[in-house]
């Protein structure tokens, strides 16, 4: 019996060791990935960090951007997401509402739209990647101070400062690209709408320009006040916010300024389970997911799409259904950082749709999901 127990014990330890090794390997290729700091000339196809002096995450830790040079004279400027702060309470309770550090985000860059997979039509493009750790849709220049008992604390809503410093540092490596794609998911999609005009100004050589917002819809009457007062967003950006729909305001302003010289795209799952949760917080003060919240989101999304189509005649829309809960019918949040190559509505992937637009064929798919 003792011999049997000893064998069982050894087996358990061996299995645990194997599981630990597997978990370690997985973590080493995901959250623990840390790309090297760029020094000297970068190699084509290799990821590097750029950590400009003075850049900072909301919790005071270091912030960095990422760069990967491609073999084609084309550039993707890619904004990550990760929640938002809209008032003092959400700033003070940062981790409950948004990513507060950029330390463990490097692995996201090489998945989805940033992968080197053969099925990725953008694999040989240069990537400039903006991790997210500011709660301000990458658009702030401010600090929020508050008292935690007897101690003063600071939340750094420095997203615009980080973005601007990174772009200044990265541009010398990029050259003069002829094609530009500005893209982002979730909070990064909001950032894409807010900052696309600023990004475009930095690439005067690019004649083929596409802007794609992935999974970014929150209705809030206080967007202008939040951007201007809490985040300290540059006035030229904040003043575009005139309604409760930040993305619609920003993309409409972009179209009114640049017309059809920029191809504008918007995609979203039709009952986004994360956006409905944040919308519930805005509406009720509580983060909740439910079938009823999904119903409200689906209605809001239909109105959003209608507004985009009325304001931007050439807009491309992709409404998709993925990861649907059989009870609530609520769906996955964001797609470009993960399963962007999966065939969805009309057997078209989001990557196919974006690439078609880049090549002059702006399409819409999945609108029937909103009826």
ZALO-237957 format. One record per residue: x, y, z of N, C-alpha, C, O, CB in turn. Coordinates in steps of 0.2 Angstrom, whole numbers, plus 5000, padded with zeros to 4 digits. Each point is the difference from the previous one (the first is absolute). Glycine has a CB too. Example, Ala and Ser with C-alpha at 12.3 -4.5 7.8 and 13.67 -1.06 7.14 Angstrom:
BEGIN
506649725039499650065000500450065000500549995003498649955003/500750114990500450065001499650055003500350065001500349914989/
***
This chain:
BEGIN
500449945000499650065000500450065000499950054996499249895010/501550064998500450065001500350014993500150064998500149925014/500049974985500350004993499650034995500250044996500549865006/498650084998499550034996499950075001500050044995499449855004/500650135007499950075002500650054998499950054998499449915012/501350004991500650044997500050014993500250064998500449895011/499250004987499950014993499550054998500150044996500249845002/499150125005499550054999500350075002499950054996499249875007/501250095002500350065002500550034995500050064998499849915014/500649984986500550024995499750024993500250054997500649875008/498650054993499750014994499650075001500150044995499749845003/499950135008499750075001500550064999499950054997499349895010/501450054996500550055000500350014992500150054998500249925014/499749974985500350004993499550044995500150044996500549855006/498750094999499550044997500050075001499950044996499449855004/500750135007500050075002500650044997499950054998499549915012/501250004989500650034997499950024993500250054997500549895011/499050014989499850014992499550054999500150044996500249845002/499250125006499550065000500350075001499950044996499249885008/501450085001500350065001500550024995500050064998500049915014/500349994985500450014994499650034994500250054997500649865007/498650054995499650024994499750085001500050044996499749845002/500150135009499850065001500550065000499950054997499349895011/501450044994500650044999500150024993500250064999500349895012/499550004985500150014993499550054997500250054996500449845003/498850105003499450044997500150075002499950054997499349855003/500950115007500150075003500650034997500050064998499549905012/501150004988500650034997499850034993500450044998500349885009/498850054990499950024993499450055000499850034995500649865001/499350135010499450045000500250065005500350054998498949854999/500550105009500050065004500750015003500250065001498749925003/501649974995500750025003500450024994500650015001499349915008/499950084985500450024994500250085001499650045002499849884990/501250095007500350075001500550014994500549975000499350035013/500050044982500450014995500650055002499950045004499149944988/501650015004500650045002499950074998499650024996501149885003/499650145005500050074999500450024993500649974999499450055014/499850024983500350014994500650045001500050065003498949944991/501749985003500650035001500449994993500049944998500150045015/500150074984500350004993499449994995499550025001501649935004/499150014989499649994995499549945001500349945001500650114991/498549955008499649945001500049964994500150024994499150055013/500749864994500049954995499250004997499650005004501449935001/499050064989499349994997499749945003500349945000500050114989/499149955013499649945002500149995008499749955002500450014987/500250085014500249995008499650055004500150064998501049884999/498650045008499750055005500550035004500449975003498549974997/501050135002500450045004499650045004499450024998501649984995/499250025013499750055004500350074999500650004998499149915011/499950144991500350075001499750035006499450015000500750004987/500350015017499850035007500350075000500550025003499549875003/499650164991500250075000500050035007499649985005499950034984/501050035012500150035007499350045002499850044996501549975002/498549985008499550045003499349974999499550025002501150084996/499449844998499349974999499949965006500449975004499750024984/499250005014499849975006499349975000499650034996501150055010/499249864997499449975001499650045005500350045004500149844992/498950105005499650045004500249985008499950055004499249954987/501249955010500249985007500850035001500249985006499049924994/501150134996500650035001500649954997500650025000498950045010/500349884988500549964997500250024993499750044997499949865010/500950064990500350024994499549994994499549955001501650025003/498950064991499649994994500450004994500650035000498450035005/500849904990500449994994499649984995499449985000501649985006/499250064988499749984993500449944997500549985003499050144996/500249854996500349954996500150014993499650044997500049885011/500950064989500150014993500349934997500449975002499950154999/499449874993500349944996500050034992499550014997500049905011/501150094990500150024993499849954995500249945001500750145002/498849944991499849954995500450014994500350054999498549955006/501149964990500350004994499650044995500350024995500249875007/498950134999499650044996500050075002500150015006499249894991/500650154999500050075001499350025003499750054997501249974994/498949945014499350015002500050005008500449965003499149994986/500150095014500050005008499349995003499550034997501550055002/499049885006499450005005500250035006500549995003499149904992/500050165007500050035007499449975004499450014998501150104997/499749865010499549955003500050025008500450005004499949914988/499150115010499850025007499749945003499549974998500350154999/500549865009499749955004499450035005500050065001501149884999/498550015002499450025004500249985007500549975002498750034989/500250015014500149985007499650045005500350025005500849934992/498350075001499650035005500050084999500350024996499849885012/499650134997500050085000499950025007499649975004500050034984/500650065013499850045006499650064997500250044995500849935012/498450044996499650064998499850055005499750054999499849874993/500750065014499950055006500549995005500449955000498450064997/501250035009500449995005500049935003500549975002499450155000/499549864999499949935003500449954996500449965003498550075002/501049964989500349954996500850015000500449954999498650044994/501250075007500850025000500249975007500649975000499350134993/499849915012500249985007500049925001500449975003499250145001/500049864992499949935000500349974994499749954997499350065010/501550014990500349994994499949924997499749994995501150105008/499549865001500049944997499349974999500049954997501150035009/498450044998499349984999499850024993499549974998500350035015/500550054984499750034994500450004994499850014994499550065014/501449934993500550014995500649975001500250005006499250104990/501049894999500749975001500450065003500050064997499949864993/500550075015500450055003500850004999500350045002498849965006/501149944988500750004999500149964993499649964998500650035014/500350034985500249974993500449945000500349984995499550135000/500449875011500649955001499849934997500549974998499850095013/499149924989499949934997499650004994499549964999500650005013/500050094984499650004994500349994993499749994995499750095011/501349904994500449994994499749954996500050004994501050045012/498849904997499749944997499450024995500049964995500549975014/499150124993499450014996500250024993499649994995499850055015/501250004989500250024993500149954995499850014994500750085012/499749854996500149954995499549954999500049954996501150065007/498350014999499449964999499550034995500150064999500049895012/499450024986499550034996500350044995500449974996498950045013/500550054990500250054994500850015000500250024995498650035006/501549945005500750015000500449944999500750005000499150095007/499949854991500449945000500449994993499850044995499349915012/501350014993500449984993499749944997500449974996500650095009/498449924997499749954996499950014993499950054998499549925012/500749974986499950014993499350034998500050024994500849885005/498750095005499450024998499950075002499450034998500149865004/501050155001499950075001500350044994500650004999499549975014/499550074984500250044994500450065002500350034996498749934998/501150055013500450065002500649975004500450045003498550034998/501349874998500649975004500650044998500550005004498949894996/500750134994500650034998500050085001500550034997499749874995/499350135011500050075001500450025006500149955005498750054990/501450065006500350035006499450015005499550034998501550024996/499149935012499550015006500350055005500649995002499049894996/500050175004500250045005499449995005499450024999501250074994/499549895013499549975005500050045006500550025003499649874992/499350135007499950045006499749965006499350004999500650114994/500449865011499749975006499650055004500150064999500849855002/498650065003499550055003500149995008499949955002499350054988/500950065013500150005007499850065003500350025005500649894995/498650134997499950075003499350025001499850055003501249984990/498549925005499350015001499750064997499450025001500849935009/500250084985499750064996500049994993500050054996500550025013/499449874988500049994993500650034997499950024994498849985006/501849995003500750024997500050084999500450024995499749875000/499550155008499950074998500150055005499950064999499349904993/501150025014500050055006500750035000500549974998498749965008/500950124998500650035002500050025007500450045002499750014986/499449935016499950025007500249955005500249954999498950124996/500849965011500149965006499350015005499850065000501549954999/498549945004499550005004500249995007500349945002498950024990/500750095013500349995007499449995004499550035000501550044998/499149885007499549995005500349985007500649985000498649994991/500450035014500349985007499749935001499449995000500650135004/500549844998499949935002500150005008500649995002499749954986/499250075016500250015007500450075001499750054998500249825004/500750125001500450065001500550014994500450045000499449955012/500249964983500550004995499750034993499549974998501149935008/499850144991499850024993500249964995500649975000499450155004/499649864992500149954994499950044994499650054999500149855008/500750074987499950034994499949954995500349955000500550145003/498749924992499849964995500350044993499750054999499349895007/501450034990500350034995499649994993500049944997501150065008/498450044993499750004994500450034994499950054998499049955008/501649964993500650034995500049974993500550004997500150035013/498849944988500049964994500250044994500449974996498749975009/500750124994500250044994500850025001500349994995498550065004/501449965007500850025000500449944999500550004996499250085013/500049864993500449934998500049994993500549994997499249965014/499750064986499949984993500550054996500349984995498549985006/501150115000500450054996500849985001500350014995498750085007/501249905004500749995001500249944996500649994997499450065015/499649894989500249944996500050014993500549984996499049965013/500050104988500050014993500650044998500349994994498550015006/501450055003500650044999500649965000500550014996499050095009/500649855000500649965000500049944994500549994998499550035015/499449964985500049954996500050024992500349964996499049985012/500550124991499950024993500750004996500049984994499150095010/501549944999500650004996500149934997500450004995500150095013/499249864995500249934997499549984995500149954997500350025014/499150074988499449984996500150024992499749974996499650045014/501050054989500150024993499450044998499750035004501149874994/499050094996499550034996499549954997500049994994500750115004/498949875006499549954998499550034995499850065001500449885010/499650024985499450024995499349985002499550034998501449964993/499149975014499449975003499950005007500549985004499449954986/499650095013499950015007499349975003499550014997501250095003/499449855005499449985003500050025007500549985004499449924988/499650145011499950015007499549965002499450004998501050125001/499749845007499649955002500049995008500650025002499549924986/499450045015500049995007499449965002499550014997501250095005/499349875004499549965003499850035006500450025004500049884990/498950105008499750025006500350075002499850054996500149835008/500450135001500250075002500550024994500050064999499949925014/500449984984500550024995499650024993500250034996500649895009/498650054995499550024994499850075001500050044996499649845003/500250145008499850075001500650044999499950064997499349905012/501450024993500650044998500150014993500250054998500349905012/499450004986500150004993499550064997500350044996500049835003/499150135003499650054998500250075002500050054996499049875004/501350095006500250065003500650034997500150054999499449915011/501049994988500750024999500149994992500650014998499849965014/499250004984500149984993500350064997500550004996498649915004/500650155001500250064996500750025002500450024996498450025004/501349965006500750015003500549954997500650024997498950035013/500349894989500549954998500150014992500650004998499049925010/499950104989500050014992500550064999500449994995498449965003/501250105006500450064999500849985000500450034998498750045007/501049874999500749985001500349964994500649985000499250025012/499749994983500249954994499850044994499649984996500349915011/500550174991499850034994500149974994499750014995500550095011/500249854994500149964994499549954998500049974995501250045007/498449975003499549954999499450024996499650055003500749905008/499650024984499450024995499449965001499450014998501450044994/499349895010499549945001499950005008500549975003499849974986/499250085014499950015007499349965002499550024997501250095003/499349855005499449975002500050005008500550005003499549924987/499450105013499950005007499549955002499550004997500850125003/499949845005499549945002499950005007500549995004499949944986/499050085012499850005008499749935001499549984997500350155003/500549835005499749945002499750005007500450015005500549944987/498550045008499649995006500150065005500249995006500049884993/499550184999500050065004499450045000499950044995501349975003/498349985006499450045001499850005007499849955004499950014985/500350105014499850025007499650074999500450054998500549885008/498550074996499750065000500050045007499849975005499449984986/501050115009500150045006500050074999500450034996500349885008/498950125000499850084999500650045002500150064998498749925003/501749995003500650045002500649994997500550025003498949975007/500649984984500749994996500450065000500650005001498849914992/500350155005500450064999500350025007500650025000498750024990/500349965015500250025007500649955002500550025003498350035000/501149894996500549955002500750014996500550005003498649925000/500850094991500650014996500450075002500650005000498849934990/500250125010500250065002500350015007500550035001498750024990/500449935014500150015007500449955003500550015004498550054996/500949874999500349955003500649984997500649995003498349975001/501150024989500649984996500450064998500649984999498749924997/500550165004500350054997500349994993500550014998499950025013/499149944985500149994993500150064996499750055001499649855000/501250104994500150074996499350024998499649974997501649994999/498750115004499450034999499849994993499449994999500950105008/500149904988499849994993499649934999499649994996501450085000/499249885008499749945000499450005005499549974997501649985001/498950085008499449995004499450044997499549985001501350015009/499450074987499450044997499649974995499550024998501250075005/499649854994499649964995499449975003499549974997501550024996/499050005014499549965004499450045001500150045005500849895000/498650064992499450055000499449965002499450035001501150054991/499549855009499449965001500249955005500650005003498950024986/500149935012500149955005500449944996500149955004498950085003/501249984987500349944996500750034998500050034995498949925001/501650035008500750024998500249984993500350044997499949965016/499749944986500349974993499650034994500350024995500049885011/499150114995499650034994500250074999500150024995498949915008/501150115003500250074999500750004997500150044995499249995015/501249934992500750004998500049984993500450034996500049955015/499349974987500049974993499750054995500250014994499849875010/499450154998499750054996500450064999500150034994498849935010/501550065001500450064999500649984996500250044996499550005015/500649904989500549984996499850004992500350024996500149915014/499050044989499750004993499950074998500150024994499349875008/500350165002499850064998500750044998500050044996499049965011/501549984996500750044999500349964994500350044995499849995017/499949914987500449974995499649964995500349984995500650005014/498550024991499649974995500249934998500249965005499650154991/500149874998500249934998500749994999500249944997498750064997/501550045008500849995000500149955005500649975000499750144996/499349885009500149955005499449955000499450025000501250065007/499549864993499549945000499949995008500449985003499949974985/499050065014499949995007499549935001499649994996500550145005/500249835004499749945001499850005007500350025005500349924986/498850025011499849995007499749935000499649974996500150155006/500649845003499749935001499849995007500350035005500449934986/498950005011499849985007499649945000499649984995500450145008/500049845002499549945001499450035002499950055003501049875000/498550054995499450035000499750015007499550035002500349934987/500450005016499850005007500649995005500149965004498849994993/501650105002500750005003499949995007499750055004500750024987/499949885012499949995007500450045005499850015006499949884991/500850145001500450055004499750074999500050035005501049894994/498950104995499850074999499350015004499950055003500749964986/499049945011499350005003500150015008499650035003499949904988/501150045011500150005008500250075002499850035005500649854994/500150154997500250075001499450054999499950055004501349924992/498450024999499450044999499549995006499750065002500449934985/499849965016499649995006500350045005499650035004500149864993/501050115004500350055005499850074999499850045005501149884996/499250104993499850074998499350025002499850055002501049954989/498749955007499350015001499849995007499550045002500349924987/500549995015499749985007500550015005499850005006499449934988/501450075005500650005005500249935002500450005004499150115000/500349844992500149935002500349974993499650004995499650005015/501349964991500249964994499749945000500149965004501050094996/498449944995499649944999500049984993500050044995499449995015/500549904989499949974994499349965000499949975005501350024992/498450024998499349965000499750014993500350034996499550005016/499749924987499750014994499750064999500050034994499749855007/500050155004499750074999500550054998499950054996499249925013/501550034994500550054998500249984993500250054996500249965016/499649934986500249984993499550034995500250034995500349875009/498850104998499550034996500150074999500050034994499249895010/501050125001500150075000500650014996500050054996499549975015/501149944990500650024996499849994992500250044996500549925014/498949984988499949994993499650064997500150024995499949855008/499550165001499750064998500450064999500050034995499049925011/501550064999500450054999500550004994500250044997499849975016/500249924986500549994995499650014993500350034995500349895012/498850074992499650014994500050074999500050034994499349875008/500650145003499950084999500750024999500150054996499049965012/501449974995500750024998500249994993500250044996500149935016/499549974985500249984993499650054996500250024995500049865008/499150134998499650054997500350064999500150044995498949905008/501350095003500350065000500750004996500150054996499449975015/500949934989500650004996499850004993500350034996500349905013/498950034989499850004993499750064997500150024994499749865007/499950165003499750074998500650055000500050044996498949935009/501550035000500650055000500649984996500350054997499349975014/500549924987500649984996499749954995500049945001500850075009/499150024984499749974995500449934997499749964998499750154999/501249905004500449944997500349965006500449964999500050114992/499349935015500249965005499949924999499549984997500250125011/500849864995499949934999499849975007500350025005500549984986/498749965010499849975006500049935000499949974995499450135007/501049875004500049935000499749985007500350015005500749984988/498349995008499749975006500149935000499749974995499550135005/501049875005500249935000499749965006499950045006501149994988/498949915006499849965005500549945002500149964995498750075002/501549975009500549955001500049995008499950055004500849994986/499349905012500049985007499450025004500050025005501250004995/498249974996499450025003499849955005500049945000499750104989/500049995017499849975006499349974998499650044998501150035010/499149874992499449974998499450035004499449994998501249904998/499550135010499550025004499850084999499550024999500849895010/500350134992499950074999500150034993499850054998500649965013/499949954985500250014993500550065000500150034994498849945002/501450045009500650055000500649974997500149945000499450125011/500949994987500649974995500650035002500150045005499149954986/501449985006500750025002500150074999499750044995500649855001/500250145008500250074999500750004997500449965002499050075008/500650014984500650014996500249944996499849945002500650145006/499949934987500249944995500750014997500349954999498550034999/501550085001500650014996500649975004500549994996499050114999/500549905011500649975004500049935001500549975002499550135004/499449864991500049935001499849974994500449984996499350045016/499649964987499849964994499850044994499449994998500249935011/500850134989499950054995499949964993499850034995500850065012/499749854993500049964993499449955000500049974994501350055006/498349985005499549955000499450034995499950055000500449915012/499549994984499450024995499450015004499849965004500749984987/499250125009499450025003499450014996499849954996500950105013/499050014991499550014996500250004992500550024998499050055011/500049904987500149994993500749974998500350004995499050105004/500949855006500649975000500650044998500549984997498849934999/500750155007500550055000500350015006499750015005499850054985/501249945011500350025006500150075001500050044995500649855005/499550145006500150075001500750024997500050054997499349945014/501249964989500650024996499950014993500250044997500449895011/499050024989499850014993499750074998500150034995499749845005/499750145005499650074999500550065000499950044996499149905009/501450065000500550065001500450004993500150054998499949945015/500349954985500550004995499650024993500350044996500449875010/498750074993499650024995500050084999500050034995499349865005/500550145006499950075001500750044998500050054996499149935013/501549994994500650034998500150004993500450054997500149915014/499349994985500150004993499450034996499949984994500849915008/498950155001499550044997499349975000499650034997501350014996/499049905010499349975000499750005007500149955003500349984987/499350135011499750015007499349965000499650024996501050095006/499349845002499449965001499750015006500350025005500249904987/498950055009499650005006499749935000499849974995500050155006/500349855006499749935001499650005006500250045005500849914989/498650005007499649995006499550055003499849995005501349954997/498750104994499550055002499449975002499650035004500950054988/499349865005499449975002499949985007499549995003500549974985/500650035015500049985007499750065005499949995006501149944992/499050134999499750055004499250014999499850055004501350014995/498649904997499350014999499649965005499450005000500850024988/
***
